[in-house]
Amino acid sequence: MVNSLQRDIYQGIEMSPVREHYNPVITQLLREHDRLAHDKVEERKSFQRQILFLMNAIKLEEFEQSFA
């Protein structure tokens, strides 16, 4: 139910090219992060850092493109 609702909410919203590029990578990292046991703190933090880095890269690229 939730998944179908989320698809309806985001239907018709177009992602920027840079988001389309990085979205599969971020999604994969999130899945790997979620599969780890909660006691694997360092490994989970490593995934979180990678995801935040990519999200910051997206924002920076979109910001730069807004001035192009």
C-alpha positions in Angstrom: 0.0 0.0 0.0 2.7 2.5 1.0 4.8 1.8 -2.2 1.8 2.3 -4.5 1.0 5.6 -2.6 4.6 6.8 -3.0 4.5 6.1 -6.7 1.4 8.2 -7.0 2.8 11.0 -5.0 6.0 11.2 -7.2 4.3 10.5 -10.5 5.0 13.3 -13.0 7.8 14.9 -11.0 10.8 15.1 -13.2 14.3 14.6 -11.7 17.3 16.6 -12.9 19.8 14.7 -15.1 22.3 14.6 -12.2 19.7 13.1 -9.9 18.7 10.5 -12.5 22.4 9.6 -12.8 23.1 9.2 -9.0 19.7 7.9 -7.9 20.4 4.2 -8.6 23.8 4.5 -6.8 22.2 6.1 -3.7 19.3 3.6 -3.8 21.8 0.7 -3.8 23.9 2.2 -1.0 20.7 2.6 1.1 19.7 -1.0 0.5 23.1 -2.2 1.6 23.0 0.1 4.6 19.6 -1.3 5.6 20.8 -4.9 5.3 23.5 -4.4 7.9 22.9 -5.3 11.5 22.4 -2.4 13.8 25.5 -3.3 15.8 27.8 -2.7 12.8 28.0 0.9 13.6 31.2 1.7 11.6 30.0 0.0 8.5 26.7 1.8 8.7 28.4 5.1 9.2 30.6 4.5 6.1 27.5 4.0 4.0 25.9 7.1 5.5 29.0 9.2 4.6 29.0 7.9 1.0 25.3 8.7 0.6 25.7 12.2 2.1 28.7 12.8 -0.2 26.6 11.9 -3.3 23.7 14.0 -2.1 26.0 17.0 -1.7 27.5 16.4 -5.1 24.0 16.5 -6.6 23.1 19.7 -4.8 26.4 21.3 -5.9 25.9 20.3 -9.5 22.3 21.5 -9.6 23.4 24.8 -8.0 26.1 25.2 -10.7 23.7 24.4 -13.5 21.3 27.0 -12.2 23.8 29.7 -13.2 24.7 28.2 -16.6 
